[in-house]
Amino acid sequence: MNPDNFSNHSKSIIFTAELSGSITNMDAQQTNYHNTFSIDNIIFGFDQGDLKILLIERAEEAFIGQMALPGNLVREDENLDNGAARILFDLTGLTDAHLEQLFTFGDINRHPLGRVITVAYYSLIRIKNQKLEPRISFAKRASWVSISELPQLPFDHNIIVDKALQRLRGKLRYKPIGFELLPEKFSLHQLQNLYESILQIAVDTRNFRKKILSYDFLVELGEKQKKVSHRAAKLYKFDKKRYQQLEELGFNFDI
């Protein structure tokens, strides 16, 4: 993670342990645990057939000038979910990401300035029309980077990204989360391209289209693509309410 002014923010968590046996409650010992907690956000987007991740350029130590995940320390007066949303807004300007807790990373030596335990959150968003504008000086800029061109990141951020990719690829097979990355109106080719790009597999076009249309949660819009160099394809949209109805009836999504 990426705390600024680490030494000024580190805190002690006081935990009173009531021990059994000959020690009474009044004799309970106090132990000071010196750990700092942080949040790292993994934000995925999909553009031009390419899975991308949102990174910031760090403007402060440690690792000043390097690209990293948008992350910072959790404040003493906020819970983890609120901290994740605040940190993402501070470092990127994004406000509409639905953040889901991913994993906790607590390697002793993961941060050069001391013991920092980080909680990773991830989200899928549509890149189009997203304005990236850091609100604090900790981040010089925020930008989208192709997963295929991901640089060596500071701390254990590459490990965190790998964990998020595992979660994304696994969940993509049994939940229709891919629609969160596509435009509201999309073609079946775009949908297939998304699955092939993220799962890194080749999909049989005929079988894929037959299967995805059989699920009955895609609405054909009666429109076609515009301003494309190839034959214009039909456009669809994902009917989330219909999917939820099917799920309540025991429907299992599978790709």
Summary of the structure (lengths in Angstrom):
residues: 255
radius of gyration: 22.3
end to end distance: 34.5
largest distance: 82.6
contacts: 721
relative contact order: 0.15
helix: 29%
strand: 29%
